[in-house]
Amino acid sequence: MAAGTAQETQNFVTLKGSVELIVDFFNYSLNSILYQRGVFPEESFIPTQHYGLTMYMSKMPEIKKYTDEILPHLKKWLTEGKIKKLVLALCDVNSKEPLECWEFRILAEETPTGEIKQQGTKPLKDIQQEIRNVLRQITACVTFLPLLDCVSTIAETPTLQQSKWIGRWLGTCAGMCFGAVVIGGLTRLTESGLSMVEWSAFGERPPLSQEDWEREFEKYKQFPEYKQLKKGINLEEFKFIWHMEYGHRMWGRLIGAMFVIPAAIFWKKGYFNSALKKRVLIYGTLIGCQGLLGWYMVKSGLEDRFHGEADVPRVSQYRLASHLGSAFVLYSLFLWTSLHHLIPAKAMEVSKAAIKFKRLVHFSKGIVFLTAISGAFVAGLDAGLVYNSYPLMAGRLLPEDWLALSPAIRNFTENPSTVQFDHRTLGHFTVLLLSTVWLLSRRIVLPTRARYAANALAAMAWMQASLGIATLLFYVPTPLASSHQAGSLVLLSTALWLSHELKNMKYIPK
């Protein structure tokens, strides 16, 4: 059933009850072992209800066929009293040597006449308790077992080496997405984003001669940013902002190449199972959409709609937030899948308190993301320049003009004062929430890596808050502002890491 390095281990589980219950218990145990030992990908298991309990059972036709074949034989042997123990062996597919053996000791109940009971009359509560005991025995064994270096011969599961290559590839893509966010932030901070007034999916190249540069410069002069903000800049200054925007666009195309070329190779070599193939197609689609969304954002700053005295040619804050948000989503997907392949989370049985902690961590991820998106609105409206004091805003908790626009809902996305206040408030809440996560992590039994992640998350939360305050007080200098934007992605990465380490925690009621 499995291929890998021969390293035999023996584990014991007791099955007790009537014939019917023992057969059911063995079926649940088999699925639990395959799930917890990672023989098959976790997405090939679904939660199902049996005896009023939720258990993870394989949805793969091959596994169902296997159990449908052996369970009737098991029932017959138990009825005839021919079996006292079962052994489930996970073997190397090449050498046939056992990697791991699970011994099931059978304690079949008998009738007063000495016959094996076919069906029991136990209350449901007792059956549930016995199922929990069986699953607890398995979990206790799994906790101290090394990871299997294996590949299923039934499912399309990557080998450990293939999985590591997939993880490194997606980790590289995540790193390049991180770089794109940083470069994009610098492009915005240097006011370079509107310097390229045309877009082509594959035909963009830098001007090669003086005449080409002058022609490109003349195109730029026809648009609002030059007419209202940068009238009088020379060709050398234009070259700088043009190269900033060009570098950002080319980096995006490089991400596309870094994704597509290895994906095609791995797909052809059969490294992807069916679930991963779907993800790869989704990720590729998102990369393409991200490029289109970037141009859609830039177009909003090139439109002839800036006619008021206070109007400043800039991209729409809504489109900027969408572009940044989609970059964060793509980065998160790459990072999450990479972690799954490089450092798989261990399965473990935990208390109710740990499950509540896990839910709080999931909630914290959403708050970190929301705070980052609110920062995009701050950037899009230059709201970091309206109240450069802390903790008060011009001596007030609430800015005086926080509801200056009508209807009132517009203030939360279009009023710079309100947008800055929102970002401050979300920042305070994020620091408080992540500090609470850290405090709770000290009181709960967690995997070692999860504890490291919780420590890093709290430290990064305070560092990010400090960067934000410094950026505000020093009137948004480019180095601090860029570091603050990058810090938001580091903070989200740490939250994702912690969430990943907790994802296989299961609660089995006592």
VEXDREN-2710 file (C-alpha; in Angstrom, 1 decimal):
% VEXDREN-2710
k/r/px/py/pz
1/MET/0.0/0.0/0.0
2/ALA/3.0/2.3/0.5
3/ALA/6.4/2.8/-0.9
4/GLY/9.4/4.3/1.0
5/THR/12.3/3.5/3.2
6/ALA/12.0/0.3/5.2
7/GLN/11.8/1.2/8.9
8/GLU/9.4/-1.1/10.6
9/THR/7.5/-0.1/13.6
10/GLN/4.8/-2.1/15.6
11/ASN/1.7/-0.5/17.1
12/PHE/-1.1/-2.2/19.1
13/VAL/-4.8/-1.4/19.1
14/THR/-7.5/-3.3/20.9
15/LEU/-10.9/-4.0/19.3
16/LYS/-13.6/-5.3/21.7
17/GLY/-17.4/-6.0/21.2
18/SER/-19.7/-8.0/19.0
19/VAL/-18.8/-9.2/15.5
20/GLU/-20.7/-6.2/14.0
21/LEU/-18.9/-3.7/16.2
22/ILE/-15.5/-5.1/15.7
23/VAL/-15.9/-5.0/11.9
24/ASP/-17.0/-1.4/12.2
25/PHE/-14.2/-0.5/14.6
26/PHE/-11.6/-2.0/12.2
27/ASN/-13.0/0.0/9.3
28/TYR/-12.8/3.2/11.3
29/SER/-9.4/2.3/12.5
30/LEU/-8.1/1.6/9.0
31/ASN/-9.3/5.0/7.7
32/SER/-8.0/6.8/10.7
33/ILE/-4.5/5.3/10.3
34/LEU/-4.4/6.1/6.5
35/TYR/-5.5/9.7/7.3
36/GLN/-3.2/10.4/10.3
37/ARG/-0.2/8.8/8.7
38/GLY/-0.5/10.8/5.6
39/VAL/-0.6/7.8/3.3
40/PHE/-3.2/9.6/1.2
41/PRO/-3.8/13.4/0.9
42/GLU/-6.1/14.8/3.5
43/GLU/-8.5/16.1/0.8
44/SER/-9.3/12.5/-0.1
45/PHE/-11.0/12.1/3.2
46/ILE/-14.4/13.5/4.2
47/PRO/-16.1/13.8/7.6
48/THR/-18.9/11.4/8.0
49/GLN/-21.3/10.5/10.9
50/HIS/-21.2/7.0/12.4
51/TYR/-22.9/6.1/15.7
52/GLY/-23.4/9.9/16.2
53/LEU/-19.7/10.6/15.9
54/THR/-17.8/12.5/13.2
55/MET/-15.0/10.5/11.6
56/TYR/-12.8/11.0/8.6
57/MET/-13.4/8.3/6.0
58/SER/-11.8/7.9/2.6
59/LYS/-13.9/8.9/-0.4
60/MET/-11.5/7.1/-2.8
61/PRO/-13.3/4.3/-4.8
62/GLU/-10.1/2.2/-4.5
63/ILE/-10.2/2.2/-0.7
64/LYS/-13.9/1.6/-0.6
65/LYS/-13.5/-1.4/-2.9
66/TYR/-10.7/-2.7/-0.7
67/THR/-12.8/-2.5/2.5
68/ASP/-15.8/-3.9/0.7
69/GLU/-13.7/-7.0/-0.2
70/ILE/-12.1/-7.7/3.2
71/LEU/-14.8/-6.7/5.7
72/PRO/-17.2/-9.6/4.8
73/HIS/-14.3/-12.1/5.2
74/LEU/-13.4/-10.5/8.5
75/LYS/-17.0/-10.9/9.6
76/LYS/-17.1/-14.6/8.6
77/TRP/-13.8/-15.4/10.4
78/LEU/-15.0/-13.6/13.6
79/THR/-18.3/-15.5/13.5
80/GLU/-16.4/-18.8/13.2
81/GLY/-14.0/-17.9/16.0
82/LYS/-11.0/-18.3/13.7
83/ILE/-9.3/-15.0/14.3
84/LYS/-7.8/-13.5/17.5
85/LYS/-5.8/-10.6/15.9
86/LEU/-5.4/-8.7/12.7
87/VAL/-2.2/-7.0/11.3
88/LEU/-2.3/-4.1/9.0
89/ALA/1.0/-3.6/7.3
90/LEU/2.2/-0.6/5.3
91/CYS/4.9/-2.0/3.0
92/ASP/7.5/-0.8/0.6
93/VAL/6.0/-1.3/-2.8
94/ASN/9.4/-2.1/-4.3
95/SER/11.1/-4.3/-1.7
96/LYS/7.8/-5.5/-0.1
97/GLU/9.5/-4.9/3.3
98/PRO/7.1/-3.7/6.0
99/LEU/7.5/0.0/7.0
100/GLU/4.9/-0.1/9.7
101/CYS/2.7/-2.7/11.3
102/TRP/-0.5/-2.2/13.2
103/GLU/-1.7/-5.1/15.3
104/PHE/-5.4/-5.3/16.3
105/ARG/-6.1/-7.5/19.2
106/ILE/-9.6/-9.0/19.0
107/LEU/-11.7/-9.4/22.1
108/ALA/-15.0/-10.7/20.8
109/GLU/-17.9/-10.9/23.2
110/GLU/-19.6/-14.3/23.7
111/THR/-23.2/-15.3/24.5
112/PRO/-23.9/-17.3/27.7
113/THR/-23.7/-20.5/25.6
114/GLY/-20.1/-19.6/24.5
115/GLU/-21.0/-18.5/20.9
116/ILE/-19.6/-15.3/19.4
117/LYS/-22.1/-12.5/19.6
118/GLN/-23.2/-11.3/16.1
119/GLN/-24.9/-8.1/17.3
120/GLY/-24.6/-6.4/20.6
121/THR/-27.1/-4.6/22.8
122/LYS/-24.9/-1.9/24.1
123/PRO/-26.2/1.6/24.6
124/LEU/-25.2/4.1/22.0
125/LYS/-23.2/6.1/24.6
126/ASP/-21.1/3.0/25.4
127/ILE/-20.4/2.4/21.7
128/GLN/-19.3/6.0/21.3
129/GLN/-17.0/5.7/24.2
130/GLU/-15.4/2.6/22.8
131/ILE/-14.9/4.2/19.4
132/ARG/-13.2/7.1/21.0
133/ASN/-10.9/4.8/22.9
134/VAL/-9.9/3.0/19.7
135/LEU/-9.2/6.3/17.9
136/ARG/-7.3/7.6/21.0
137/GLN/-5.1/4.5/20.9
138/ILE/-4.3/5.2/17.3
139/THR/-3.6/8.9/17.9
140/ALA/-1.4/8.1/20.8
141/CYS/0.8/5.8/18.6
142/VAL/0.9/8.3/15.7
143/THR/2.1/11.1/17.9
144/PHE/5.4/9.4/18.5
145/LEU/5.9/8.0/15.0
146/PRO/8.3/9.5/12.4
147/LEU/6.8/10.7/9.1
148/LEU/6.5/8.0/6.5
149/ASP/8.7/8.5/3.4
150/CYS/6.0/6.9/1.2
151/VAL/3.8/7.1/-1.8
152/SER/0.5/5.4/-2.2
153/THR/0.2/2.8/-4.9
154/ILE/-3.6/3.3/-5.0
155/ALA/-3.9/7.1/-5.1
156/GLU/-2.0/9.7/-7.2
157/THR/0.0/10.8/-4.2
158/PRO/3.5/12.4/-4.8
159/THR/6.5/10.8/-3.3
160/LEU/8.3/12.6/-0.5
161/GLN/11.0/13.8/-2.9
162/GLN/8.4/15.0/-5.4
163/SER/6.4/16.7/-2.7
164/LYS/9.6/18.6/-1.6
165/TRP/10.2/19.8/-5.1
166/ILE/6.6/21.0/-5.3
167/GLY/6.9/22.7/-2.0
168/ARG/10.2/24.5/-3.0
169/TRP/8.6/25.6/-6.3
170/LEU/5.5/27.0/-4.7
171/GLY/7.6/28.6/-2.0
172/THR/9.7/30.3/-4.7
173/CYS/6.5/31.6/-6.3
174/ALA/5.4/32.9/-2.9
175/GLY/8.7/34.6/-2.4
176/MET/8.4/36.3/-5.8
177/CYS/4.8/37.4/-5.0
178/PHE/6.3/39.0/-1.8
179/GLY/8.8/40.7/-4.0
180/ALA/6.1/42.0/-6.3
181/VAL/4.3/43.5/-3.4
182/VAL/7.4/45.3/-2.2
183/ILE/8.3/46.5/-5.8
184/GLY/4.7/47.6/-6.3
185/GLY/4.8/49.6/-3.0
186/LEU/8.0/51.3/-4.1
187/THR/6.5/52.1/-7.5
188/ARG/3.6/53.8/-5.8
189/LEU/5.7/55.6/-3.2
190/THR/7.9/57.1/-5.9
191/GLU/4.8/58.1/-7.9
192/SER/6.0/56.0/-10.8
193/GLY/2.8/53.9/-11.5
194/LEU/1.3/56.1/-14.2
195/SER/4.5/56.6/-16.2
196/MET/3.6/53.8/-18.7
197/VAL/0.4/54.8/-20.4
198/GLU/0.0/51.7/-22.5
199/TRP/-0.3/48.0/-21.7
200/SER/0.4/44.8/-23.7
201/ALA/0.5/41.3/-22.4
202/PHE/3.7/40.2/-24.3
203/GLY/4.9/43.2/-26.4
204/GLU/6.3/45.6/-23.8
205/ARG/9.9/46.5/-24.2
206/PRO/12.0/49.4/-23.0
207/PRO/12.8/52.3/-25.5
208/LEU/16.2/51.6/-27.1
209/SER/17.1/54.9/-28.6
210/GLN/16.9/58.6/-27.7
211/GLU/14.2/59.0/-30.2
212/ASP/12.2/56.1/-28.6
213/TRP/12.5/57.7/-25.2
214/GLU/11.3/61.1/-26.4
215/ARG/8.3/59.5/-28.1
216/GLU/7.5/57.7/-24.9
217/PHE/7.8/60.9/-23.0
218/GLU/5.5/62.7/-25.3
219/LYS/2.8/60.0/-24.7
220/TYR/3.1/60.6/-21.0
221/LYS/2.7/64.4/-21.4
222/GLN/-0.8/63.8/-22.7
223/PHE/-2.1/62.5/-19.4
224/PRO/-3.3/64.2/-16.2
225/GLU/-0.4/63.3/-13.9
226/TYR/2.1/65.2/-16.1
227/LYS/-0.2/68.2/-16.7
228/GLN/-1.2/68.6/-13.0
229/LEU/1.7/67.2/-11.0
230/LYS/4.9/66.7/-12.9
231/LYS/4.9/69.4/-15.6
232/GLY/8.4/70.4/-16.2
233/ILE/10.2/67.1/-15.3
234/ASN/13.1/66.3/-17.6
235/LEU/13.7/63.2/-19.6
236/GLU/16.1/61.7/-17.1
237/GLU/13.5/62.0/-14.3
238/PHE/10.9/60.4/-16.6
239/LYS/13.3/57.5/-17.3
240/PHE/13.5/56.8/-13.6
241/ILE/9.8/56.6/-13.0
242/TRP/9.3/54.7/-16.2
243/HIS/11.9/52.1/-15.3
244/MET/10.2/51.7/-11.8
245/GLU/6.9/50.8/-13.4
246/TYR/8.5/48.7/-16.1
247/GLY/10.4/46.7/-13.5
248/HIS/7.1/46.0/-11.6
249/ARG/5.4/44.8/-14.7
250/MET/8.3/42.6/-15.8
251/TRP/8.5/41.1/-12.3
252/GLY/4.9/40.1/-12.6
253/ARG/5.6/38.4/-16.0
254/LEU/8.6/36.6/-14.4
255/ILE/6.3/35.2/-11.7
256/GLY/4.1/33.9/-14.5
257/ALA/7.1/32.2/-16.1
258/MET/8.3/30.8/-12.8
259/PHE/4.9/29.3/-12.2
260/VAL/4.0/28.0/-15.7
261/ILE/7.2/26.4/-16.8
262/PRO/7.8/24.1/-13.7
263/ALA/4.0/23.5/-13.5
264/ALA/4.1/22.1/-17.0
265/ILE/7.1/19.9/-16.2
266/PHE/5.7/18.6/-13.0
267/TRP/2.3/17.9/-14.6
268/LYS/3.9/15.9/-17.4
269/LYS/6.0/13.9/-15.0
270/GLY/2.9/13.0/-12.9
271/TYR/3.9/14.9/-9.8
272/PHE/0.4/16.3/-9.3
273/ASN/-2.6/14.4/-7.9
274/SER/-6.1/15.4/-9.0
275/ALA/-6.6/17.9/-6.2
276/LEU/-3.3/19.6/-6.9
277/LYS/-4.0/19.8/-10.6
278/LYS/-7.2/21.8/-9.8
279/ARG/-5.2/24.1/-7.5
280/VAL/-2.5/24.7/-10.1
281/LEU/-5.1/25.7/-12.7
282/ILE/-6.7/28.1/-10.2
283/TYR/-3.3/29.6/-9.3
284/GLY/-2.5/30.1/-12.9
285/THR/-5.8/31.8/-13.6
286/LEU/-5.3/34.1/-10.6
287/ILE/-1.8/35.1/-11.9
288/GLY/-3.4/36.1/-15.3
289/CYS/-6.2/38.0/-13.6
290/GLN/-3.7/39.8/-11.4
291/GLY/-2.0/41.3/-14.4
292/LEU/-5.3/42.4/-15.9
293/LEU/-6.4/43.9/-12.6
294/GLY/-3.1/45.8/-12.4
295/TRP/-3.7/47.5/-15.8
296/TYR/-7.4/48.1/-14.8
297/MET/-6.0/50.0/-11.7
298/VAL/-3.5/52.0/-13.7
299/LYS/-6.2/53.0/-16.2
300/SER/-8.2/54.7/-13.4
301/GLY/-5.2/57.2/-13.0
302/LEU/-5.0/57.9/-16.7
303/GLU/-8.6/59.0/-17.1
304/ASP/-9.5/62.6/-17.7
305/ARG/-11.5/63.0/-14.5
306/PHE/-9.3/65.3/-12.4
307/HIS/-10.7/68.7/-12.9
308/GLY/-11.2/70.2/-9.4
309/GLU/-8.5/72.3/-7.7
310/ALA/-8.0/69.7/-5.0
311/ASP/-8.1/66.8/-7.4
312/VAL/-4.8/64.9/-7.6
313/PRO/-4.3/62.4/-10.5
314/ARG/-4.1/59.0/-8.8
315/VAL/-5.4/55.5/-9.2
316/SER/-8.7/54.5/-7.7
317/GLN/-8.3/53.4/-4.1
318/TYR/-10.9/50.7/-4.7
319/ARG/-8.9/49.2/-7.6
320/LEU/-5.6/49.6/-5.6
321/ALA/-7.1/47.7/-2.7
322/SER/-8.4/45.0/-5.1
323/HIS/-5.0/44.7/-6.8
324/LEU/-3.1/44.5/-3.4
325/GLY/-5.8/42.2/-1.9
326/SER/-5.6/39.7/-4.8
327/ALA/-1.8/39.8/-4.5
328/PHE/-2.1/38.9/-0.8
329/VAL/-4.5/36.1/-1.7
330/LEU/-2.2/34.6/-4.3
331/TYR/0.7/34.8/-2.0
332/SER/-1.2/33.1/0.8
333/LEU/-2.3/30.3/-1.5
334/PHE/1.3/29.7/-2.7
335/LEU/2.7/29.8/0.9
336/TRP/0.0/27.6/2.4
337/THR/0.4/24.8/-0.2
338/SER/4.2/25.1/0.0
339/LEU/4.1/24.6/3.8
340/HIS/1.8/21.6/3.3
341/HIS/4.5/19.9/1.2
342/LEU/7.6/21.1/3.0
343/ILE/6.6/20.9/6.6
344/PRO/3.4/18.8/6.9
345/ALA/1.4/19.5/10.1
346/LYS/1.2/16.6/12.5
347/ALA/-2.1/15.1/13.6
348/MET/-2.8/15.2/17.3
349/GLU/-5.6/14.8/19.7
350/VAL/-6.3/18.0/21.7
351/SER/-8.6/19.5/24.2
352/LYS/-11.7/21.7/23.6
353/ALA/-9.6/24.8/24.6
354/ALA/-7.1/24.0/21.9
355/ILE/-9.8/23.8/19.3
356/LYS/-11.2/27.2/20.4
357/PHE/-7.6/28.5/20.2
358/LYS/-7.4/27.2/16.6
359/ARG/-10.6/29.1/15.7
360/LEU/-9.2/32.2/17.2
361/VAL/-6.1/31.9/15.0
362/HIS/-8.3/31.5/11.9
363/PHE/-10.1/34.7/12.9
364/SER/-6.9/36.5/13.5
365/LYS/-5.8/35.7/9.9
366/GLY/-8.9/37.5/8.6
367/ILE/-8.3/40.5/10.8
368/VAL/-4.6/40.8/9.6
369/PHE/-5.8/40.7/6.0
370/LEU/-8.5/43.2/6.6
371/THR/-6.1/45.6/8.3
372/ALA/-3.7/45.3/5.3
373/ILE/-6.6/46.1/2.9
374/SER/-7.5/49.2/5.0
375/GLY/-3.8/50.2/4.5
376/ALA/-4.3/50.1/0.8
377/PHE/-7.1/52.7/1.1
378/VAL/-4.7/54.8/3.2
379/ALA/-2.1/54.5/0.4
380/GLY/-4.6/55.2/-2.3
381/LEU/-5.9/58.4/-0.7
382/ASP/-2.5/59.6/0.7
383/ALA/-4.3/59.4/4.1
384/GLY/-1.0/58.9/5.9
385/LEU/-0.3/62.7/5.4
386/VAL/-3.4/64.1/7.0
387/TYR/-2.9/63.6/10.7
388/ASN/0.8/63.0/11.5
389/SER/0.5/62.7/15.3
390/TYR/0.0/59.8/17.7
391/PRO/-1.9/58.6/19.6
392/LEU/-4.4/61.5/19.1
393/MET/-5.4/63.0/15.8
394/ALA/-4.9/66.8/16.1
395/GLY/-5.6/66.4/19.8
396/ARG/-8.8/64.4/19.4
397/LEU/-9.6/60.7/19.5
398/LEU/-11.8/61.1/16.4
399/PRO/-10.9/63.5/13.6
400/GLU/-13.1/66.5/13.4
401/ASP/-14.0/65.9/9.8
402/TRP/-14.5/62.1/10.0
403/LEU/-18.1/62.4/8.7
404/ALA/-17.5/65.2/6.2
405/LEU/-18.9/63.4/3.2
406/SER/-22.5/62.5/2.5
407/PRO/-23.9/59.8/2.6
408/ALA/-21.9/58.8/5.7
409/ILE/-20.9/55.4/4.3
410/ARG/-18.6/57.2/1.8
411/ASN/-16.3/58.4/4.5
412/PHE/-15.0/54.9/5.3
413/THR/-13.5/54.6/1.8
414/GLU/-13.2/58.1/0.4
415/ASN/-12.5/60.4/3.3
416/PRO/-8.7/60.4/4.1
417/SER/-9.3/61.3/7.7
418/THR/-11.8/58.5/8.3
419/VAL/-9.7/56.0/6.4
420/GLN/-6.6/56.8/8.5
421/PHE/-8.8/56.5/11.7
422/ASP/-10.1/53.1/10.5
423/HIS/-6.6/51.8/9.8
424/ARG/-5.4/53.0/13.2
425/THR/-8.3/51.3/15.0
426/LEU/-7.8/48.0/13.1
427/GLY/-4.1/48.2/13.9
428/HIS/-4.8/48.6/17.6
429/PHE/-7.3/45.7/17.5
430/THR/-4.8/43.5/15.6
431/VAL/-2.1/44.0/18.1
432/LEU/-4.5/43.3/21.0
433/LEU/-5.9/40.2/19.3
434/LEU/-2.5/38.7/18.4
435/SER/-1.1/39.5/21.9
436/THR/-4.1/37.5/23.2
437/VAL/-3.3/34.7/20.8
438/TRP/0.2/34.6/22.3
439/LEU/-1.0/34.6/25.9
440/LEU/-3.4/31.8/25.2
441/SER/-0.7/29.8/23.5
442/ARG/1.2/29.7/26.7
443/ARG/-1.7/27.8/28.5
444/ILE/-2.3/25.2/25.9
445/VAL/-0.4/22.1/24.8
446/LEU/0.7/22.8/21.2
447/PRO/3.2/21.3/18.8
448/THR/6.7/22.8/19.1
449/ARG/6.6/24.6/15.7
450/ALA/3.1/26.0/16.6
451/ARG/4.6/27.5/19.7
452/TYR/7.4/29.1/17.7
453/ALA/4.9/30.5/15.3
454/ALA/2.8/32.0/18.1
455/ASN/5.9/33.7/19.5
456/ALA/6.9/35.1/16.1
457/LEU/3.3/36.3/15.5
458/ALA/3.2/38.4/18.6
459/ALA/6.7/39.8/18.1
460/MET/5.8/40.7/14.5
461/ALA/2.5/42.3/15.5
462/TRP/4.3/44.8/17.8
463/MET/7.1/45.4/15.2
464/GLN/4.5/46.1/12.5
465/ALA/2.6/48.5/14.8
466/SER/5.9/50.3/15.6
467/LEU/6.7/50.7/11.9
468/GLY/3.2/52.1/11.3
469/ILE/3.5/54.7/14.0
470/ALA/7.0/55.7/12.8
471/THR/5.8/56.0/9.2
472/LEU/3.0/58.3/10.4
473/LEU/5.2/60.5/12.6
474/PHE/7.9/61.0/10.0
475/TYR/5.4/61.9/7.2
476/VAL/5.6/58.7/5.3
477/PRO/9.3/58.4/4.2
478/THR/9.7/55.8/1.5
479/PRO/12.0/53.4/3.4
480/LEU/9.6/53.3/6.4
481/ALA/6.4/53.1/4.3
482/SER/7.8/50.3/2.2
483/SER/8.9/48.4/5.3
484/HIS/5.5/48.8/6.8
485/GLN/3.8/47.4/3.7
486/ALA/6.2/44.5/3.6
487/GLY/5.7/44.0/7.3
488/SER/2.0/43.4/6.7
489/LEU/2.8/40.5/4.5
490/VAL/5.3/39.1/7.0
491/LEU/2.6/39.3/9.7
492/LEU/0.1/37.5/7.5
493/SER/2.8/34.9/6.6
494/THR/3.3/34.2/10.3
495/ALA/-0.4/33.9/11.0
496/LEU/-0.6/31.4/8.1
497/TRP/2.3/29.4/9.5
498/LEU/0.6/29.2/12.9
499/SER/-2.7/28.2/11.3
500/HIS/-1.0/25.6/9.2
501/GLU/0.6/24.0/12.3
502/LEU/-2.8/23.7/13.9
503/LYS/-4.8/22.4/11.0
504/ASN/-4.6/18.7/11.9
505/MET/-5.6/19.1/15.5
506/LYS/-8.7/17.0/16.3
507/TYR/-10.9/16.9/19.3
508/ILE/-12.1/13.5/20.4
509/PRO/-14.6/13.8/23.2
510/LYS/-13.9/11.8/26.3
END
